[in-house]
Amino acid sequence: MSTRLALSRAYPHGVPAFAAALADPDFHRVKLDVDGTGRIEVVAFEGQDAGTDPGHVRVVLRQPVPPGQIPAVVERLLAGVLVIERTEEWTLTPRRCDGRARVVVPGTPISAGGTMSVVPDGDGSRLSVDLAITAAVPLLGGGIERQVVTGIRGLTGSEHDRISRWLAAGQAG
């Protein structure tokens, strides 16, 4: 069993600006830097030349979760610091960007996977994410999944702000 999380955010910047951002490894690191410490690590980055259509990007990130942002039931499963490993694969065009995400939490039975897209929305674009979160823990899995979804929803506001700042800076420069 898994718990679904669907999120969608509008941005005043077009798909080409988003495609350029997604082709930059630093964008991925910055968008996930929840606590501003810069501890997000780009483990691997493969990108096809940004001038090609379609472009392709694969990025693997390692993200420590700050203390206090871990559900108590998940904390009991851990032997140390909670680290999330996230892999994103994107196909980029000036008309739309489509991606797949896979997330694992090493040392725990928690994972997630799903799709992402950036499509035109009026004069801007819309980022949509559709994930299935799975906690393979008998009897407790559903509760853990719901807590993880709640935690992710709580982080999306600051992630949205960082994406907005990055896109605005890219458009200005």
FINUSE-496430 format. One line per field, with one value per atom (N, C-alpha, C, O): residue number from 1; residue in one letter; atom name; x, y, z. Coordinates in pm, 1 decimal. Layout:
<recs>
num = [NUM,...]
residu = [a,...]
atome = [CA,...]
east = [X,...]
north = [Y,...]
up = [Z,...]
</recs>
This chain:
<recs>
num = [1,1,1,1,2,2,2,2,3,3,3,3,4,4,4,4,5,5,5,5,6,6,6,6,7,7,7,7,8,8,8,8,9,9,9,9,10,10,10,10,11,11,11,11,12,12,12,12,13,13,13,13,14,14,14,14,15,15,15,15,16,16,16,16,17,17,17,17,18,18,18,18,19,19,19,19,20,20,20,20,21,21,21,21,22,22,22,22,23,23,23,23,24,24,24,24,25,25,25,25,26,26,26,26,27,27,27,27,28,28,28,28,29,29,29,29,30,30,30,30,31,31,31,31,32,32,32,32,33,33,33,33,34,34,34,34,35,35,35,35,36,36,36,36,37,37,37,37,38,38,38,38,39,39,39,39,40,40,40,40,41,41,41,41,42,42,42,42,43,43,43,43,44,44,44,44,45,45,45,45,46,46,46,46,47,47,47,47,48,48,48,48,49,49,49,49,50,50,50,50,51,51,51,51,52,52,52,52,53,53,53,53,54,54,54,54,55,55,55,55,56,56,56,56,57,57,57,57,58,58,58,58,59,59,59,59,60,60,60,60,61,61,61,61,62,62,62,62,63,63,63,63,64,64,64,64,65,65,65,65,66,66,66,66,67,67,67,67,68,68,68,68,69,69,69,69,70,70,70,70,71,71,71,71,72,72,72,72,73,73,73,73,74,74,74,74,75,75,75,75,76,76,76,76,77,77,77,77,78,78,78,78,79,79,79,79,80,80,80,80,81,81,81,81,82,82,82,82,83,83,83,83,84,84,84,84,85,85,85,85,86,86,86,86,87,87,87,87,88,88,88,88,89,89,89,89,90,90,90,90,91,91,91,91,92,92,92,92,93,93,93,93,94,94,94,94,95,95,95,95,96,96,96,96,97,97,97,97,98,98,98,98,99,99,99,99,100,100,100,100,101,101,101,101,102,102,102,102,103,103,103,103,104,104,104,104,105,105,105,105,106,106,106,106,107,107,107,107,108,108,108,108,109,109,109,109,110,110,110,110,111,111,111,111,112,112,112,112,113,113,113,113,114,114,114,114,115,115,115,115,116,116,116,116,117,117,117,117,118,118,118,118,119,119,119,119,120,120,120,120,121,121,121,121,122,122,122,122,123,123,123,123,124,124,124,124,125,125,125,125,126,126,126,126,127,127,127,127,128,128,128,128,129,129,129,129,130,130,130,130,131,131,131,131,132,132,132,132,133,133,133,133,134,134,134,134,135,135,135,135,136,136,136,136,137,137,137,137,138,138,138,138,139,139,139,139,140,140,140,140,141,141,141,141,142,142,142,142,143,143,143,143,144,144,144,144,145,145,145,145,146,146,146,146,147,147,147,147,148,148,148,148,149,149,149,149,150,150,150,150,151,151,151,151,152,152,152,152,153,153,153,153,154,154,154,154,155,155,155,155,156,156,156,156,157,157,157,157,158,158,158,158,159,159,159,159,160,160,160,160,161,161,161,161,162,162,162,162,163,163,163,163,164,164,164,164,165,165,165,165,166,166,166,166,167,167,167,167,168,168,168,168,169,169,169,169,170,170,170,170,171,171,171,171,172,172,172,172,173,173,173,173]
residu = [m,m,m,m,s,s,s,s,t,t,t,t,r,r,r,r,l,l,l,l,a,a,a,a,l,l,l,l,s,s,s,s,r,r,r,r,a,a,a,a,y,y,y,y,p,p,p,p,h,h,h,h,g,g,g,g,v,v,v,v,p,p,p,p,a,a,a,a,f,f,f,f,a,a,a,a,a,a,a,a,a,a,a,a,l,l,l,l,a,a,a,a,d,d,d,d,p,p,p,p,d,d,d,d,f,f,f,f,h,h,h,h,r,r,r,r,v,v,v,v,k,k,k,k,l,l,l,l,d,d,d,d,v,v,v,v,d,d,d,d,g,g,g,g,t,t,t,t,g,g,g,g,r,r,r,r,i,i,i,i,e,e,e,e,v,v,v,v,v,v,v,v,a,a,a,a,f,f,f,f,e,e,e,e,g,g,g,g,q,q,q,q,d,d,d,d,a,a,a,a,g,g,g,g,t,t,t,t,d,d,d,d,p,p,p,p,g,g,g,g,h,h,h,h,v,v,v,v,r,r,r,r,v,v,v,v,v,v,v,v,l,l,l,l,r,r,r,r,q,q,q,q,p,p,p,p,v,v,v,v,p,p,p,p,p,p,p,p,g,g,g,g,q,q,q,q,i,i,i,i,p,p,p,p,a,a,a,a,v,v,v,v,v,v,v,v,e,e,e,e,r,r,r,r,l,l,l,l,l,l,l,l,a,a,a,a,g,g,g,g,v,v,v,v,l,l,l,l,v,v,v,v,i,i,i,i,e,e,e,e,r,r,r,r,t,t,t,t,e,e,e,e,e,e,e,e,w,w,w,w,t,t,t,t,l,l,l,l,t,t,t,t,p,p,p,p,r,r,r,r,r,r,r,r,c,c,c,c,d,d,d,d,g,g,g,g,r,r,r,r,a,a,a,a,r,r,r,r,v,v,v,v,v,v,v,v,v,v,v,v,p,p,p,p,g,g,g,g,t,t,t,t,p,p,p,p,i,i,i,i,s,s,s,s,a,a,a,a,g,g,g,g,g,g,g,g,t,t,t,t,m,m,m,m,s,s,s,s,v,v,v,v,v,v,v,v,p,p,p,p,d,d,d,d,g,g,g,g,d,d,d,d,g,g,g,g,s,s,s,s,r,r,r,r,l,l,l,l,s,s,s,s,v,v,v,v,d,d,d,d,l,l,l,l,a,a,a,a,i,i,i,i,t,t,t,t,a,a,a,a,a,a,a,a,v,v,v,v,p,p,p,p,l,l,l,l,l,l,l,l,g,g,g,g,g,g,g,g,g,g,g,g,i,i,i,i,e,e,e,e,r,r,r,r,q,q,q,q,v,v,v,v,v,v,v,v,t,t,t,t,g,g,g,g,i,i,i,i,r,r,r,r,g,g,g,g,l,l,l,l,t,t,t,t,g,g,g,g,s,s,s,s,e,e,e,e,h,h,h,h,d,d,d,d,r,r,r,r,i,i,i,i,s,s,s,s,r,r,r,r,w,w,w,w,l,l,l,l,a,a,a,a,a,a,a,a,g,g,g,g,q,q,q,q,a,a,a,a,g,g,g,g]
atome = [N,CA,C,O,N,CA,C,O,N,CA,C,O,N,CA,C,O,N,CA,C,O,N,CA,C,O,N,CA,C,O,N,CA,C,O,N,CA,C,O,N,CA,C,O,N,CA,C,O,N,CA,C,O,N,CA,C,O,N,CA,C,O,N,CA,C,O,N,CA,C,O,N,CA,C,O,N,CA,C,O,N,CA,C,O,N,CA,C,O,N,CA,C,O,N,CA,C,O,N,CA,C,O,N,CA,C,O,N,CA,C,O,N,CA,C,O,N,CA,C,O,N,CA,C,O,N,CA,C,O,N,CA,C,O,N,CA,C,O,N,CA,C,O,N,CA,C,O,N,CA,C,O,N,CA,C,O,N,CA,C,O,N,CA,C,O,N,CA,C,O,N,CA,C,O,N,CA,C,O,N,CA,C,O,N,CA,C,O,N,CA,C,O,N,CA,C,O,N,CA,C,O,N,CA,C,O,N,CA,C,O,N,CA,C,O,N,CA,C,O,N,CA,C,O,N,CA,C,O,N,CA,C,O,N,CA,C,O,N,CA,C,O,N,CA,C,O,N,CA,C,O,N,CA,C,O,N,CA,C,O,N,CA,C,O,N,CA,C,O,N,CA,C,O,N,CA,C,O,N,CA,C,O,N,CA,C,O,N,CA,C,O,N,CA,C,O,N,CA,C,O,N,CA,C,O,N,CA,C,O,N,CA,C,O,N,CA,C,O,N,CA,C,O,N,CA,C,O,N,CA,C,O,N,CA,C,O,N,CA,C,O,N,CA,C,O,N,CA,C,O,N,CA,C,O,N,CA,C,O,N,CA,C,O,N,CA,C,O,N,CA,C,O,N,CA,C,O,N,CA,C,O,N,CA,C,O,N,CA,C,O,N,CA,C,O,N,CA,C,O,N,CA,C,O,N,CA,C,O,N,CA,C,O,N,CA,C,O,N,CA,C,O,N,CA,C,O,N,CA,C,O,N,CA,C,O,N,CA,C,O,N,CA,C,O,N,CA,C,O,N,CA,C,O,N,CA,C,O,N,CA,C,O,N,CA,C,O,N,CA,C,O,N,CA,C,O,N,CA,C,O,N,CA,C,O,N,CA,C,O,N,CA,C,O,N,CA,C,O,N,CA,C,O,N,CA,C,O,N,CA,C,O,N,CA,C,O,N,CA,C,O,N,CA,C,O,N,CA,C,O,N,CA,C,O,N,CA,C,O,N,CA,C,O,N,CA,C,O,N,CA,C,O,N,CA,C,O,N,CA,C,O,N,CA,C,O,N,CA,C,O,N,CA,C,O,N,CA,C,O,N,CA,C,O,N,CA,C,O,N,CA,C,O,N,CA,C,O,N,CA,C,O,N,CA,C,O,N,CA,C,O,N,CA,C,O,N,CA,C,O,N,CA,C,O,N,CA,C,O,N,CA,C,O,N,CA,C,O,N,CA,C,O,N,CA,C,O,N,CA,C,O,N,CA,C,O,N,CA,C,O,N,CA,C,O,N,CA,C,O,N,CA,C,O,N,CA,C,O,N,CA,C,O,N,CA,C,O,N,CA,C,O,N,CA,C,O,N,CA,C,O,N,CA,C,O,N,CA,C,O,N,CA,C,O,N,CA,C,O,N,CA,C,O,N,CA,C,O,N,CA,C,O,N,CA,C,O,N,CA,C,O,N,CA,C,O,N,CA,C,O,N,CA,C,O,N,CA,C,O,N,CA,C,O,N,CA,C,O,N,CA,C,O,N,CA,C,O]
east = [84.3,0.0,88.8,201.8,39.1,113.1,14.0,-106.7,68.2,-12.0,29.4,148.4,-67.1,-41.1,-31.0,-104.4,60.6,77.9,82.2,171.2,-14.1,-17.0,-8.1,-88.0,89.5,110.6,122.7,167.6,82.5,91.9,114.7,48.0,208.5,239.1,256.4,316.6,203.0,217.4,336.3,365.5,404.4,517.7,497.5,443.1,540.2,521.8,625.5,630.5,707.5,813.1,775.6,716.4,810.4,773.3,851.5,947.3,808.6,872.3,1020.0,1101.6,1059.0,1201.9,1290.8,1401.5,1243.2,1320.8,1332.7,1438.5,1224.9,1227.7,1320.9,1396.7,1316.5,1404.3,1550.7,1632.8,1583.9,1722.0,1762.6,1875.3,1672.0,1702.0,1725.0,1820.5,1639.1,1650.5,1780.3,1827.1,1837.9,1962.5,2085.8,2198.4,2065.3,2175.5,2181.3,2084.5,2291.8,2297.9,2279.6,2225.0,2324.4,2309.4,2162.5,2126.4,2078.7,1935.0,1877.4,1802.8,1910.7,1856.2,1901.9,1824.6,2027.5,2080.7,2010.8,1969.5,1997.9,1938.2,1790.2,1744.4,1714.5,1570.0,1539.6,1433.1,1631.2,1606.9,1670.8,1654.3,1742.5,1815.8,1719.6,1715.8,1643.1,1536.0,1582.4,1517.5,1694.1,1736.5,1846.1,1898.9,1880.0,1977.3,2120.9,2206.0,2149.7,2285.4,2376.0,2497.5,2318.0,2398.6,2447.3,2544.2,2380.7,2425.0,2369.2,2392.6,2297.6,2246.9,2364.5,2436.7,2383.4,2495.6,2445.3,2357.9,2501.6,2474.2,2572.7,2691.5,2521.2,2604.6,2641.7,2753.8,2547.8,2572.5,2485.7,2372.6,2540.8,2464.6,2506.8,2624.9,2407.2,2431.2,2333.2,2212.5,2383.8,2296.2,2339.8,2458.4,2242.9,2269.7,2274.0,2205.5,2351.6,2366.0,2232.3,2134.7,2227.9,2104.2,2045.1,1925.8,2127.8,2077.8,2005.0,1943.0,2011.1,1944.2,1796.0,1756.9,1715.7,1571.4,1526.0,1521.5,1493.0,1483.1,1616.7,1704.2,1629.9,1744.2,1709.2,1591.9,1810.4,1788.4,1877.1,1993.3,1821.2,1894.9,1867.2,1754.0,1971.9,1958.2,2041.8,2161.7,1978.1,2048.2,2017.6,1903.4,2122.4,2107.3,2153.4,2264.5,2066.4,2095.6,2088.7,2010.1,2171.1,2167.5,2133.5,2199.4,2028.5,1972.2,1952.5,1864.0,2033.9,2007.5,1883.8,1864.2,1800.9,1680.1,1712.4,1761.0,1685.2,1716.7,1640.8,1526.4,1704.7,1637.2,1507.1,1496.9,1409.6,1280.6,1183.7,1065.8,1232.1,1144.4,1113.9,1058.8,1149.8,1127.9,1012.7,1015.7,911.5,804.5,861.8,952.1,809.9,862.1,864.3,959.4,760.7,755.5,867.4,915.9,908.8,1018.4,1151.0,1240.8,1164.2,1286.7,1323.1,1440.9,1222.2,1247.0,1305.4,1366.2,1287.3,1341.5,1488.3,1554.8,1538.4,1670.8,1780.2,1759.6,1897.1,2015.0,2098.8,2191.8,2068.2,2145.8,2065.4,1943.8,2134.5,2072.3,1991.4,2036.1,1872.8,1790.4,1845.5,1861.4,1874.1,1925.1,1832.5,1796.3,1795.5,1709.9,1796.5,1873.8,1783.8,1851.6,1745.6,1654.8,1758.0,1655.5,1717.6,1820.8,1654.2,1697.6,1586.3,1470.8,1622.6,1527.8,1582.7,1701.3,1495.2,1529.8,1429.5,1308.6,1480.1,1395.1,1420.1,1533.4,1313.5,1321.5,1276.8,1167.0,1362.5,1340.6,1317.8,1396.2,1212.8,1189.9,1139.1,1098.6,1140.5,1086.2,933.3,875.6,868.6,722.1,672.9,564.7,751.8,716.6,836.1,924.1,837.0,940.3,869.4,774.0,915.7,855.1,963.6,1073.8,930.7,1030.3,973.9,853.0,1067.1,1035.6,1124.8,1240.6,1069.6,1145.6,1141.5,1041.6,1252.8,1259.8,1332.4,1439.0,1273.8,1330.7,1344.9,1251.9,1462.3,1483.1,1539.0,1607.3,1508.7,1562.4,1644.1,1589.4,1775.7,1859.2,1843.7,1838.3,1836.8,1825.0,1682.1,1658.3,1586.6,1445.4,1365.4,1415.0,1244.3,1157.7,1071.5,962.2,1121.0,1044.0,1100.5,1221.7,1010.0,1050.4,936.0,823.8,966.0,863.7,903.7,1021.5,806.4,832.5,714.9,601.1,742.7,632.9,680.0,792.2,591.2,615.8,611.0,554.6,672.7,673.9,656.5,692.5,601.0,591.6,591.7,550.7,638.8,630.9,564.5,616.6,448.7,370.8,334.4,335.6,301.7,257.7,131.1,44.2,123.1,6.4,-10.2,53.2,-95.6,-108.4,23.4,79.8,73.2,202.3,319.1,434.7,290.5,394.9,395.6,375.5,419.3,424.1,368.9,351.1,342.6,291.7,375.3,390.6,429.8,503.3,406.3,342.0,395.2,309.0,392.8,479.0,365.8,436.0,331.3,237.7,346.7,254.4,340.1,403.5,341.4,425.6,342.1,233.7,392.9,337.5,442.7,554.4,406.8,497.2,464.3,348.1,567.4,548.0,634.4,754.1,571.4,642.7,606.1,497.1,697.4,671.0,692.4,786.2,603.7,608.4,471.6,371.5,466.0,335.9,265.1,326.1,137.1,46.8,72.1,-22.9,195.2,227.0,248.2,253.0,261.0,298.2,210.7,262.4,78.5,-12.1,5.0,3.0,21.7,42.7,173.8,179.7,279.3,408.4,396.3,446.2,329.8,312.9,240.9,281.8,133.6,59.1,146.0,137.5,228.7,317.7,423.2,458.0,474.0,571.3,506.2,565.9,385.3,312.7,293.4,315.4,253.2,234.6,365.9,367.5,475.7,606.3,645.8,697.3,621.8,654.8,570.9,623.5,442.2,355.7,406.2,399.7,456.4,508.0,633.0,659.7,709.5,833.4,813.3,901.6,698.4,680.7,677.3,714.2,634.3,631.3,770.2,791.9,865.2,1001.3,1068.2,1148.2,1036.9,1091.5,1037.9,1112.7,909.1,847.9,919.2,947.5,947.7,1016.3,1154.8,1194.5,1229.6,1364.4,1359.6,1442.1,1263.2,1248.6,1214.0,1270.7,1122.1,1081.7,1200.3,1218.2,1280.7,1398.3,1497.2,1553.2,1519.2,1613.4,1563.7,1640.0,1435.2,1380.8,1385.3,1416.7,1354.3,1357.3,1498.3,1517.0,1597.8,1737.1,1782.2,1857.1,1737.5,1773.0,1713.5,1775.5,1593.1,1526.8,1591.2,1597.0,1639.6,1700.0,1838.2,1883.1,1907.2,2046.6,2054.0,2162.5]
north = [-117.4,0.0,123.7,119.0,233.0,359.1,474.4,457.7,590.9,711.6,807.5,831.5,861.8,950.1,1094.8,1139.0,1166.8,1310.1,1378.0,1351.4,1466.3,1543.5,1690.9,1740.8,1760.2,1902.6,1974.9,1917.5,2101.1,2181.2,2326.9,2377.7,2393.7,2533.6,2609.4,2559.1,2730.3,2816.7,2910.0,2952.6,2941.0,3032.8,3134.0,3099.3,3259.1,3360.4,3352.5,3440.1,3248.6,3231.5,3116.8,3017.9,3130.6,3031.2,2901.1,2890.3,2803.4,2671.1,2681.0,2610.5,2765.0,2770.9,2809.8,2757.7,2900.5,2938.8,2819.8,2797.3,2744.5,2627.5,2521.6,2459.4,2500.2,2401.3,2437.8,2350.7,2566.6,2610.7,2585.9,2544.0,2611.5,2587.9,2439.0,2402.0,2355.1,2210.7,2153.8,2049.0,2221.7,2176.9,2219.8,2189.7,2289.8,2339.7,2259.9,2261.9,2189.6,2109.3,2193.3,2144.6,2318.2,2403.1,2432.7,2447.4,2441.4,2464.2,2354.0,2382.5,2230.4,2116.9,2122.4,2093.6,2159.5,2170.6,2283.7,2265.6,2399.1,2516.4,2494.3,2532.8,2433.5,2417.7,2329.2,2342.4,2238.2,2146.4,2191.8,2124.7,2302.7,2346.6,2406.7,2528.1,2320.3,2357.4,2448.3,2548.5,2413.6,2489.6,2592.4,2656.0,2608.5,2709.2,2677.8,2766.7,2553.2,2517.8,2477.0,2467.3,2453.2,2411.4,2268.4,2231.8,2186.1,2047.2,1953.3,1832.6,2004.6,1920.6,1888.2,1977.9,1760.2,1716.6,1664.0,1577.4,1717.4,1662.7,1547.7,1569.2,1424.7,1304.9,1273.8,1231.5,1294.7,1268.5,1363.7,1395.0,1408.8,1493.9,1460.2,1463.6,1427.5,1403.0,1489.5,1482.4,1570.6,1655.0,1661.2,1674.3,1651.7,1667.5,1816.3,1893.5,1857.5,1998.6,2071.2,2025.3,2183.6,2259.6,2306.0,2335.2,2313.1,2356.4,2248.5,2277.6,2125.4,2018.2,2015.6,2058.6,1965.2,1956.6,1817.2,1792.5,1726.6,1752.3,1734.8,1660.9,1805.0,1786.5,1681.6,1656.7,1621.3,1520.0,1550.6,1588.1,1534.3,1557.5,1441.9,1395.3,1397.3,1300.7,1353.3,1376.8,1372.0,1424.3,1335.3,1294.8,1305.9,1230.0,1321.1,1374.0,1338.7,1427.6,1352.9,1259.5,1394.5,1340.5,1457.7,1561.7,1438.1,1547.0,1504.2,1423.5,1557.3,1528.5,1605.6,1720.3,1543.9,1609.5,1673.6,1606.3,1804.5,1872.8,1812.8,1769.8,1809.9,1759.2,1834.9,1954.0,1765.2,1827.5,1821.6,1852.9,1781.4,1771.4,1625.7,1596.3,1536.4,1393.6,1349.1,1374.1,1284.0,1231.4,1137.3,1058.6,1145.4,1065.6,916.9,847.5,867.0,724.0,684.7,571.6,777.2,750.4,758.0,677.5,854.2,869.8,741.9,708.8,670.3,545.1,436.6,341.5,450.1,352.0,378.1,292.8,494.9,537.7,503.0,500.2,476.6,454.1,581.8,589.2,680.7,805.4,914.6,923.6,997.5,1109.5,1056.8,967.6,1112.6,1075.1,1142.8,1264.8,1061.6,1111.4,1062.0,944.4,1152.8,1118.9,1119.0,1212.1,1015.2,1011.0,1022.0,939.4,1123.6,1157.6,1155.5,1218.3,1082.9,1078.2,1137.5,1095.7,1235.3,1294.6,1276.0,1297.4,1236.3,1226.6,1310.8,1291.9,1404.0,1499.2,1494.9,1476.2,1512.2,1541.9,1686.6,1722.6,1769.6,1914.1,1964.8,1935.5,2039.4,2111.1,2251.0,2273.8,2344.1,2476.7,2475.6,2573.0,2365.1,2356.4,2286.3,2317.4,2191.4,2122.1,2040.9,2004.7,2013.6,1930.8,1817.1,1840.5,1695.5,1579.6,1505.0,1484.4,1464.5,1397.2,1281.5,1265.3,1202.1,1092.7,1112.2,1152.3,1083.4,1095.8,963.4,891.5,932.8,816.9,862.7,923.7,832.8,874.5,751.4,671.8,736.6,630.2,692.4,794.8,628.8,669.4,550.1,458.3,551.6,437.0,399.8,485.8,270.2,219.8,216.0,178.8,254.2,250.1,183.2,169.3,142.7,84.8,191.3,161.1,315.5,426.5,462.1,475.3,477.7,518.1,593.7,595.7,655.3,726.5,723.8,710.5,736.4,742.7,804.8,795.0,869.0,929.5,1015.0,1001.7,1103.4,1185.8,1333.9,1374.7,1412.9,1558.2,1615.5,1552.4,1735.8,1802.7,1953.3,2004.8,2021.8,2167.7,2196.8,2160.8,2262.4,2290.3,2438.9,2505.4,2491.4,2630.9,2652.4,2565.6,2771.1,2809.1,2959.8,3037.2,3001.2,3143.8,3195.8,3138.4,3305.7,3361.6,3295.4,3325.5,3205.5,3140.8,2991.2,2942.2,2918.9,2772.9,2716.3,2787.6,2587.1,2515.2,2389.7,2308.2,2376.1,2256.6,2166.0,2208.4,2041.8,1943.4,1822.8,1778.1,1770.9,1654.4,1555.8,1593.6,1430.1,1324.1,1207.4,1137.9,1186.7,1084.3,981.5,1012.0,861.3,757.1,729.6,688.8,752.0,730.4,594.9,564.4,514.1,380.1,361.1,389.7,312.4,273.7,127.8,97.5,39.7,-103.6,-149.2,-222.9,-103.8,-139.2,-196.5,-125.2,-323.3,-382.0,-300.2,-258.0,-279.5,-208.7,-59.1,16.4,-13.7,128.4,202.5,325.5,128.0,188.2,304.1,408.9,288.2,394.5,520.9,630.7,508.2,624.4,694.6,817.5,617.1,675.6,750.0,861.7,687.9,751.6,884.5,983.5,888.2,1013.4,1120.2,1237.5,1081.5,1178.3,1230.1,1348.2,1143.2,1185.6,1283.7,1385.7,1253.9,1344.7,1480.0,1583.4,1481.4,1607.2,1684.7,1806.3,1614.7,1679.9,1740.0,1851.6,1666.4,1717.2,1840.2,1939.7,1834.8,1950.6,2073.8,2185.2,2053.8,2164.3,2227.9,2345.8,2150.8,2201.7,2267.3,2338.3,2244.3,2292.0,2444.3,2499.1,2513.4,2659.8,2718.4,2806.9,2669.8,2723.3,2677.6,2751.8,2557.4,2512.5,2600.5,2638.3,2632.9,2721.3,2857.5,2912.4,2910.7,3040.4,3034.3,3126.3,2926.6,2914.4,2898.9,2956.5,2821.2,2806.3,2942.1,2979.7,3015.0,3146.7,3242.9,3313.3,3245.5,3334.6,3296.2,3383.3,3164.3,3118.2,3160.1,3213.8,3134.8,3169.7,3320.8,3364.8,3400.4,3546.1,3595.0,3683.6,3538.8,3577.7,3538.1,3611.8,3423.2,3377.0,3464.7,3487.6,3513.6,3600.0,3738.1,3803.8,3781.3,3914.5,3916.2,4018.2,3799.3,3796.7,3729.7,3717.0]
up = [0.0,0.0,0.0,48.6,-53.5,-52.1,-39.8,-57.5,-9.2,4.9,-104.9,-125.5,-174.6,-288.0,-241.8,-153.4,-303.1,-280.3,-415.3,-496.1,-440.4,-564.8,-527.8,-448.6,-585.6,-560.7,-693.2,-792.4,-694.6,-815.3,-775.0,-684.9,-841.4,-813.3,-944.3,-1039.2,-948.1,-1065.1,-1045.1,-933.4,-1155.8,-1156.0,-1268.0,-1372.8,-1247.8,-1351.7,-1463.5,-1549.7,-1462.4,-1562.2,-1654.5,-1611.3,-1782.0,-1881.7,-1870.8,-1794.4,-1948.4,-1950.0,-1990.1,-1930.8,-2088.0,-2122.1,-2002.4,-1988.5,-1916.7,-1797.8,-1702.5,-1643.6,-1687.7,-1600.3,-1657.7,-1583.2,-1789.4,-1853.1,-1831.0,-1802.3,-1844.2,-1821.7,-1676.3,-1649.8,-1582.8,-1441.4,-1415.4,-1347.1,-1468.7,-1446.6,-1504.4,-1459.9,-1602.5,-1664.5,-1584.6,-1624.1,-1472.7,-1389.9,-1259.1,-1183.0,-1230.7,-1107.5,-980.9,-881.9,-983.4,-865.0,-833.8,-717.0,-935.0,-912.4,-824.4,-730.7,-853.1,-777.2,-631.6,-540.2,-610.9,-475.6,-399.7,-285.2,-462.9,-399.0,-367.9,-260.3,-458.7,-435.8,-316.7,-256.4,-280.7,-169.3,-37.7,64.2,-37.7,80.7,184.5,204.4,249.2,340.4,453.4,483.3,516.1,633.5,602.5,693.6,474.5,434.5,472.1,469.2,507.3,549.4,433.4,450.4,316.1,202.2,210.5,143.9,292.2,310.0,202.6,209.5,105.6,-3.3,-94.4,-137.9,-122.9,-204.7,-339.0,-344.2,-447.8,-580.2,-598.9,-622.7,-587.9,-595.1,-739.7,-767.8,-830.9,-973.0,-1054.8,-1017.4,-1166.5,-1258.3,-1399.9,-1434.3,-1481.5,-1623.5,-1699.4,-1676.3,-1789.2,-1867.0,-2011.0,-2041.4,-2098.9,-2240.6,-2268.7,-2201.6,-2364.6,-2398.6,-2395.1,-2454.4,-2326.1,-2307.9,-2440.6,-2448.0,-2546.3,-2676.1,-2753.7,-2856.0,-2707.9,-2779.6,-2742.5,-2634.0,-2833.4,-2807.8,-2850.4,-2970.9,-2763.4,-2619.2,-2548.4,-2593.6,-2436.1,-2348.2,-2244.0,-2216.2,-2187.6,-2084.2,-1965.0,-1980.5,-1846.0,-1722.8,-1627.2,-1614.7,-1560.8,-1451.6,-1336.9,-1352.0,-1221.6,-1104.6,-983.9,-962.1,-906.3,-782.1,-669.7,-672.3,-570.8,-459.1,-327.4,-311.5,-234.1,-97.9,-6.7,-8.8,73.6,152.4,297.9,326.6,391.0,531.7,576.0,535.7,658.2,706.9,841.4,932.3,854.4,979.9,1098.4,1083.7,1216.2,1336.1,1360.3,1331.1,1413.1,1441.2,1324.7,1340.7,1206.2,1089.9,1055.3,949.2,1144.5,1122.6,1211.5,1332.0,1155.8,1240.8,1347.4,1318.7,1468.8,1580.9,1549.1,1585.1,1482.0,1450.9,1354.2,1358.6,1266.7,1174.1,1248.9,1224.1,1340.3,1417.4,1491.3,1505.0,1538.8,1611.2,1520.8,1569.8,1389.3,1295.4,1261.7,1202.8,1298.6,1254.6,1353.2,1474.6,1297.2,1379.7,1387.2,1467.5,1306.5,1303.2,1236.0,1253.1,1159.2,1088.6,969.9,897.9,950.6,836.9,711.6,707.0,610.6,483.5,373.8,368.7,287.5,173.4,48.5,26.3,-33.0,-162.7,-270.4,-278.7,-351.7,-450.4,-589.2,-613.0,-680.4,-820.3,-905.6,-897.3,-987.6,-1081.4,-1222.3,-1247.6,-1312.7,-1454.9,-1531.6,-1518.7,-1611.7,-1682.7,-1833.0,-1877.4,-1910.6,-2052.7,-2066.0,-2023.5,-2125.4,-2128.6,-2270.1,-2360.4,-2289.1,-2415.1,-2379.2,-2265.2,-2473.3,-2444.8,-2426.5,-2378.2,-2465.2,-2456.8,-2330.6,-2280.8,-2278.1,-2153.3,-2105.5,-2183.5,-1976.6,-1916.0,-1842.7,-1768.5,-1863.4,-1797.3,-1722.2,-1773.1,-1599.5,-1517.8,-1438.1,-1422.0,-1389.2,-1297.5,-1175.7,-1187.5,-1059.6,-935.2,-861.6,-864.2,-795.6,-708.1,-583.0,-590.5,-467.7,-340.1,-251.3,-238.6,-190.0,-92.8,34.7,31.5,145.3,274.9,324.7,385.7,298.3,334.2,481.7,569.5,505.4,641.0,692.4,807.4,607.8,647.1,535.2,423.4,564.2,460.9,391.1,343.0,385.9,328.6,192.1,175.0,94.1,-39.8,-105.3,-54.6,-218.0,-294.2,-440.5,-473.9,-525.7,-668.5,-738.6,-692.7,-850.8,-924.3,-1039.6,-1088.5,-1081.6,-1199.4,-1164.1,-1062.6,-1252.3,-1239.6,-1379.0,-1478.4,-1385.5,-1515.2,-1495.5,-1391.5,-1597.8,-1605.5,-1739.0,-1844.6,-1733.6,-1853.9,-1857.1,-1753.5,-1976.7,-1984.6,-1901.8,-1893.8,-1840.2,-1760.7,-1775.7,-1704.0,-1869.0,-1898.9,-1952.8,-2046.0,-1893.7,-1934.8,-1863.8,-1893.6,-1770.1,-1692.1,-1713.2,-1824.4,-1604.2,-1610.5,-1480.5,-1381.7,-1483.2,-1366.4,-1347.0,-1438.0,-1224.7,-1183.8,-1110.2,-1014.2,-1154.6,-1088.9,-1050.4,-1126.0,-931.0,-879.1,-830.8,-760.3,-868.2,-826.4,-776.4,-855.8,-644.9,-583.8,-509.3,-459.6,-502.2,-416.0,-309.6,-341.2,-183.2,-70.9,-9.7,17.1,11.9,66.3,190.9,190.2,297.6,420.2,446.4,494.9,413.9,425.8,570.1,600.5,657.4,799.6,836.2,830.1,873.8,908.8,1017.2,1115.5,996.9,1087.1,1098.6,1119.0,1086.3,1103.8,972.5,970.9,861.4,733.3,691.6,653.1,698.3,655.6,737.3,681.6,866.8,953.1,922.8,921.2,898.6,862.9,730.7,717.1,632.9,501.9,515.9,455.3,595.4,613.5,680.2,644.0,776.6,841.3,743.8,747.1,658.0,557.9,460.6,426.3,416.4,326.0,393.1,329.9,518.6,591.7,598.0,578.7,624.8,628.8,495.3,489.6,388.2,254.1,223.0,173.2,251.5,227.6,302.6,250.8,424.4,503.8,444.4,467.6,368.0,309.0,173.1,124.9,111.3,-26.3,-36.4,-140.3,68.1,63.2,48.8,-34.0,128.9,119.1,-10.6,-67.5,-58.1,-186.5,-299.4,-389.6,-294.5,-394.5,-395.5,-501.9,-277.4,-268.5,-330.6,-402.1,-304.2,-360.3,-512.0,-582.9,-562.2,-707.9,-769.5,-872.0,-708.1,-759.8,-766.4,-865.7,-660.7,-658.7,-768.1,-834.7,-787.2,-889.0,-1028.1,-1108.4,-1055.4,-1186.8,-1210.7,-1321.3,-1108.4,-1122.7,-1151.2,-1234.5,-1083.5,-1106.4,-1246.5,-1310.7,-1294.1,-1427.6,-1535.5,-1639.3,-1510.9,-1608.4,-1610.6,-1714.6,-1493.7,-1486.1,-1547.7,-1600.2,-1540.6,-1587.8,-1717.0,-1773.9]
</recs>
